[in-house]
Amino acid sequence: MQDGIDEFIAVLLAERGLSSNTALAYENDLVQFAAFAAGHQRTNWLEVTEEDVSGWLLGPALVAMDARSVARKLSALRTFAKHMVAQGVRRDDFTALAGRPRTRLKLPDSLTLGEVDALLAEVRGTPHGSRDRAMVELMYGSGLRVSELCGLTLQSVDMEEGFLRVLGKGGKERIVPVGSKAILALRDYLTVGRPQFVKKKTGSELFLSEWGRAISRKTFWVRLQELAKHAGITRSVGPHLLRHSFATHLLANGADLRAIQEMLGHADISTTQIYTALDRHQLLKEHTKHHPRTHLRAK
């Protein structure tokens, strides 16, 4: 069986141009399956069956692994099986009926309301502080992507009506509401903060760096990290965490999922639906923690 693997790896390297590390990963996965098949009296690849693949996937070696790792191993085996069919070694694909391992839903993290308050409490009344407060308030209050936040212009903001005009992914424009706290922070920044950053070549960019240009995503990320550290928040606080917190807190307080989708700029509602799973997850945690019968021992 090793001969078939060696020939396949040679094809990956020569014809498909895969890196040696990727080819080695393929080889390790295939050798692992071949050892399993040999343990079930398979002496060559023609004898391998779909039941062998199912047994391998459900065996102790793979059950202990996370779903992503198992999916990668199955992908290597599928590619190898298709190669053998293409080469005329086998007439059938013995991986055809193998189901894709279900990956566990990775729920987005979010800040607590207390952490949001602690983060904002660290912003000082300086030009930099007024800018940072306005950016944090706006990102948490409107759920912007960091690229959208840093790309805002003076013309993007309608503070009288309380709306932002945002240019999102794919150049799609959307209108996003701005909360009262963010409006106050913006007014303060435009009065005492932004004028201190303006240079001769400054344009209409809303949030400015010390050089009078639009602040970069990296600079804002570094500022968030510093604020979080001073606020005593031990986990990593990046711009996307503020966006997740915006959506999570809206949903927890009864906001409509379609409205959240519109504000986040998600093209597909299924992308937004992950927050419903997060909300259910939180409900389960609260029930387990606080319901009196959860802690009763069965008799």
N, C-alpha and C positions, 0 to 999 in steps of 0.2 A: 504493500500500500504506500510505502514511502516513495517508491519510484513515481507514482502518480502525483504526489505532492511536490516532489522535486521538479518535475516537468512543468507543473502549474506555476510554481514560483519563478522559474526561468522565464515563462511567458510574461508574468507580471513585471519583471525587471526589464526585459528586452523590448517587448511590444507595447506595454501600457505605460512604461516610464514611471512606475511607482518607486518611491524611495526605498532604500534598503531597510529602514526601520519599519515601514508599513508592510513590506514583504515579509519581514521576520515575524510581525504580529500575526499575519495570515498563516504563516507556517506553524507557529506555536498553537494556534487554535485548531488547525487541521490535524496536527500530530496528536493533540489531546483527544479529538474525536476518534481518530484512527485507533488509538490505544483502547478506547472504550469499545469500539466495534470489534477489535481483535479479542477482547475479553468475552465477547459473545459469539466466538467461533467464526468471525468473518475473516477470510483470508485474502480477499481482494475487493476492489470497489464495486464489482458487479454483484456481489452478494449483499451489499448494504441495502437496507430497507427503510421505509418511512418509519417503521416501528423503532428502528435503531435510533433515529433522530429524536423521536419523542422520548425514548428511554434516557437518552443522553441529556436532553433538556430538563427532565424531571429528576435526574440523578442527584446524589448528594453533593457532587463536585460543583454543580451549577446552581442548585437551589439556594446555596448559601451566598451566592453572588447577587449584586444589585442588578436590576432589570436592564440597565444600559449596557453593562458588561456582557450579559447573556445575549442581548440583541446584537452586539458586535460580533460575538463568536458565531451566532447563527448566520449573520450576513456573510462572514467568510466562508462558511460551509455552503451557503446558497450560491455564491459566486463560483466556487469550485465545482459544484454539481452542474451548473449551467455550462461551465467550461467543458466538462466531460461529455455533455450532450452535444455541444457544438463540435467537438472533436470526433464524435461518433463512437466514443468509448461505451456510452450508455444511451439507450433510447428514451429513458424516462428520467425526470428530475426527482430524486428521492427526498428532496426537501420541500416539494410542492405543497404538501398539506401541513407543514409545520407552522403553527401560529406564531405571530410576533409577540414576544414577551411584553406584558403591559408595564409600562414605566409608571412609577409612582408620581402622582401629581405633585409638582413642586410649588408649594404655595408661596406667594410673594410676602416678604417681611414688611412690617410697617412700624412706625413709631407710635408710642402711646401718646395720649394728649399731654401727659405730664412731661414727656421727653420733648415734645414740640415746644412747650412753654419754657422748659429749661434751655433749649437751644436758642430761643429768641432772647432769653434773659441775658445771654452772654454778649449780645450785640451792643456795643457802646455808642454813645452819642457823638461820633466823629464822622467826617465825610465817608471814610471806609465803612464805619458802622451803619450809617444811614443807607448806604448802598447795599450792604449785606442783608440788613433787615428787610429792605424792599424786595430783594431777590428771593429770600427765604419765604416771606409772606406771600409773594406772588406765585412761587412754585407750589407751595403747599396749598394755597387758596384757590388755585386754578388748574392744578394738575398738569403743568406744562412739562414737555421734554426739555432737557438741559439745552439742547441745540436751539429749541424754540425760544427759550428764555434769553439766551445770549444773543439771539438774532433780532430781538425786539427793537423797534425804532420809536422815536417820539410820536410818530404818526399812528403807531399801533394801538395806542392807549386812548380810550374815551372815558375819562374819569367822571364826566358829568353823568353819562349813562351807565357807567360801571361795566364796561366791556373791553375785551382785548380782541384785536384782529391778529390771528396767529397763522403763520405759514408753516404747515406741518410736512409730514413725509410725502414724497411725490409731488411737492409743490401745491398741495391742496390747502386751501384757506378755510379756516373755521373761526367762528365767533365764540369766545369763552367769557363767561361772567367773572367779575373781579369782586371779591368780598370787601366789606367796609374797612377791615383791618389793613388789607393790602393797599387800598386806596389811600388811607392815612399815611402808610409807610412810603408810598410813592410820592405823595405830595411833599413829605419831609425831605426825601432824597432829592427831588427836583429843585427844592428851595435851598438846602444847605449842603447837599452832597455833590450832585453832578457838576455844579459850577466850578468846584475845586479841581475837577479832573479835565475840564475842557481845555484843549490846546488849539493852536491856529488851524490845524488840519482836521479837527474833529468834525464829524458829520452828524447825522441824525440818530446815531446809535443811542439806545436808551441807557444801557448799563456800561459804564466806561472803566477802563483800566487806568493806572497811573500815567500811562502814555497817551491818554486821550482817545484810545481806540476801543472798539467793542471788547468787553472782557471775554476771556477765553473760557471754554468749558473746564480746562485743567485748573485755571486759577480759582474758579468758583468751587470746584471739587476740593482743592486744598483748603480753602476758607471754611468749608463745611466740616472738614476733618478737624480743623483747629477749634472751631466752635463746639463741636461735639465732645472733644477731649476736655475742654474747659468746663463743659456742662456736666461732666461725669458720666457721659454715655460711653460705655465700654465697647460696643460693637461698631463696626464701620458704618458711617453715615455718609452716603453718597447722594447725588441729586435724584437718582431714580427712586431712592427710598422715600423721598418727599412726595413724589408722584404716586407711589403705591399707597402712602399714608392718606393722601387726598381721596383716592377712590375708596379705600377701605373704610374711612371714617364717614364718607357720604353714604355708603351702602348701609353701614351700621345704624345710621340715623334715619333710614327709611327712604333714601333717594331712589328714583326709578333707574333701572339698569340701562335702559335706552338713553336716558339723559346723561348718565355717566359715560356711556360709549361715545356720545356726541362730544362731550367736554374733553375726553381723552384723545379724541381723534382716531379711534379704532375703526378700521374699515369693516371688520367683521365682529358681530356681537359675541361670537364664541371666544374671542380674545378677552373681552370684558367679563365673561362669565366665570373666569377663574376667581374673581372677587366674591362671587356667591359661595364658592367652595370654601374660601377663606372665612366667610361669615359663618357658614355652617360649622366649620372646624372650631371657631371661637365659641359658638354656642355649645358644642359638645364639651369643650374644655370647662366652660362655666358650669354646665350641668353636672359634670363629673366632680368638680371641685366643691359645689355648694349644695347639691340636692341631698337631703338627709338619708334617703334610702340607698344612695350609691355606696355609702360606707357601711351599710349593715352586712354582717356576715351571713351567708346562707346557712340554714340549720338543717 
